[in-house]
Amino acid sequence: MAERDSDWIYWILDAFEARAVYLFPAPLKEIGGIKWGYMNEKGKFVLPPIYSIAGDFQDNGLAIVRLMDKAGIIDDTGYFIVKPKYDTIEPFSEGRAVVNDQHGFKVIDESGKEITEKAYTVIFPEYKEGRLIVEETADDGQYLHGYLNKRGKVVIPIIYQSASEFTEGKAIVKTKNGPYELIDLTGKVLQSYPFAFVDQYGQDLLVYKKKDDGKLGYIDEHGKTVIEPRFSSAESFIDDRAIVSVADKNIVHYGLIDRKGNFIIKPKYTSIQNLGDNRFAIGKDLAPELPCIRSIYALADSEGHILTGFIFYEMNHFQDGLASVSDDQYTFFIDKNGKRMEHLPMVSGSGWLSFEKTLIKCDVDQRLQYFNRNGDLVWKQETTIRLNDHFSVVEYKYRPNREYVVYYPQIQGMTKSENVNQALKVMAGVKPVPAHQKLVSNYTGDYDITLYKKNLLVIEITGYDYTFCAAHGMPVKKYAHINLLNGSMYQLKDLFKPGSPYVKVISDSIRDQMKSNDEFSYLFPDEYHGIKADQLFFISESGLNIYFNPYEIAAFAAGFPTFTISFDELKEIIDRSGEFWQSFH
């Protein structure tokens, strides 16, 4: 009988393991761009790559995906629990997810049902301790905050000028034209504070300012000063430690204090990050003469001991006693003493590694890989796109410096490919870059195949150039139109009959679109003066697309304003016997 019972137990365990099939998001670059699907732990696609974006499966067995520029939710069979209809969906927290559509922000449960009675101006991303912060615009234009419970009902009124997430059953709110208050999960006021600022509740202490232009210190729940105000910034206490900063002649330095206000790590670092497990990343200027360049980090413990040299450019939170870090060349795991885990993956490039169910997920230099727990490669992104039996596009990586990473395409199978491939390298940004010099900007480049029709290949080359400390970087977009048979690379004028007024015709068409289509109301009409003879363009199935760089005719946020003109509208001036037209018709 005991033997039978044992067999039965093992049968149950085997059946359970057989059902526990884990799926992992994976991208596939193909004609038209990148599509995402889901693979199993052996690297085989189980759900086909049909999504424009695919998120990780969460503990509830659901994953957020995007399709046709809308977000939905699927289960592990690919069935849509929520059809793609929302602009955004946040990850589930405490069995609920925040969604957004044209009406505003709402909350759904794990069945996809909307549980809020109305849409709100803003809902914060996740539940904490059964409460979710919501924001609405009052009649006087002020933003007011309150809390929802897990049924989507307002449980604490929307009356506060500011509100914090709940921690240990308590939150800090500021009443309209009134004091800061400490409240419990029902909204009951536990304490009021007659100070200019109160926030960052943690371990029974709160950050506060006595006056608006004063320094920050800490009080207890009753409002009694525990640490006198002397900090420029102050975070909440976690495990009896808090990150603070002090300013000297407009230079800010960070340190770590205990509950008495004593410095455990002296304030002499450019940044400090709590990595969990009583470990901290402490940063110093990588290039003191160029303070806008990123920091370089060392690992320290909560007693102030520095455990490694300043060798890390990226450090992530500890997970099961290990943290993903990147140095000048590689991304790998370290233990709590800063020692590299040699049996786990060490990947060339900058990014992060994380344990995801049965695999190790690796996102380094904007490319995805998966390893098993022994460090063996299970799957990596494909680098070759086969166009047909003759032609392929192969991806190459250029990384002369950790701040300069470019993926560029090269065509195989062409008889006259040398000039074309060299031109593609130049367009992508492959150029001499110093290997170990501290650059003043970060550049990343990539590409997509947007069209392959007959003999014409259209490649979109993109980049992003960010100068450190700038408000934002500058995006780059270029298109290469390549005839695979003879190696010709076409310009806009090649599409039209010699001597035709294509500049005027296209300029007038765009001007008409700007006037008649509300979609282009964001443009600066006074900045538009027609196109140039060598205007930026690309060919698509829809027709001729004319686009402008950021700031040319619109604000930066508008990106690359693009106008589509059908080939039928241009039929009188298109050179239908010309090489460009014949390459795709």
Secondary structure, DSSP 8 states (H G I E B T S, - for coil): -HHHHHHHHHHHHHHHHHH----EEEEEEETTEEEEEEE-TTS-EEEEEEESEE----TTS-EEEEETTEEEEE-TTS-EEEEEEESEE---BTTEEEEEETTEEEEEETTS-B-SSS-BSEE-S--BTTBEEEEEE-TTS-EEEEEE-TTS-EEEEEEEEEE---BTTBEEEEETTS-EEEE-TT--EEEEE-SSEEEEEETTEEEEESSTTS-EEEEETTS-EEEEEEESEE---BTTBEEEEEEETTEEEEEEE-TTS-EEEEEEESEEEEEETTEEEEEEESSTTSTTS-EEEEEEETTS-B-S-S-BSEE---BTTBEEEE-SSEEEEE-TTS-B-TTS--EESSEEEEEETTEEEEEETTEEEEEETTS-EEEE---EEE-SSS-EEEEEEEEEETTEEEEEEEEES-TT-HHHHHHHHHHHT-----SSS--SEEEEEEEEEEEEETTEEEEEEEEEEEETTSSS-EEEEEEEEEETTT--B--GGGGB-TT--HHHHHHHHHHHHHHH-GGGTTB-GGG-----TT--EEEETTEEEEE--TTTSB-GGG-S-EEEE-TTTTTTTB-TTSHHHHHH-
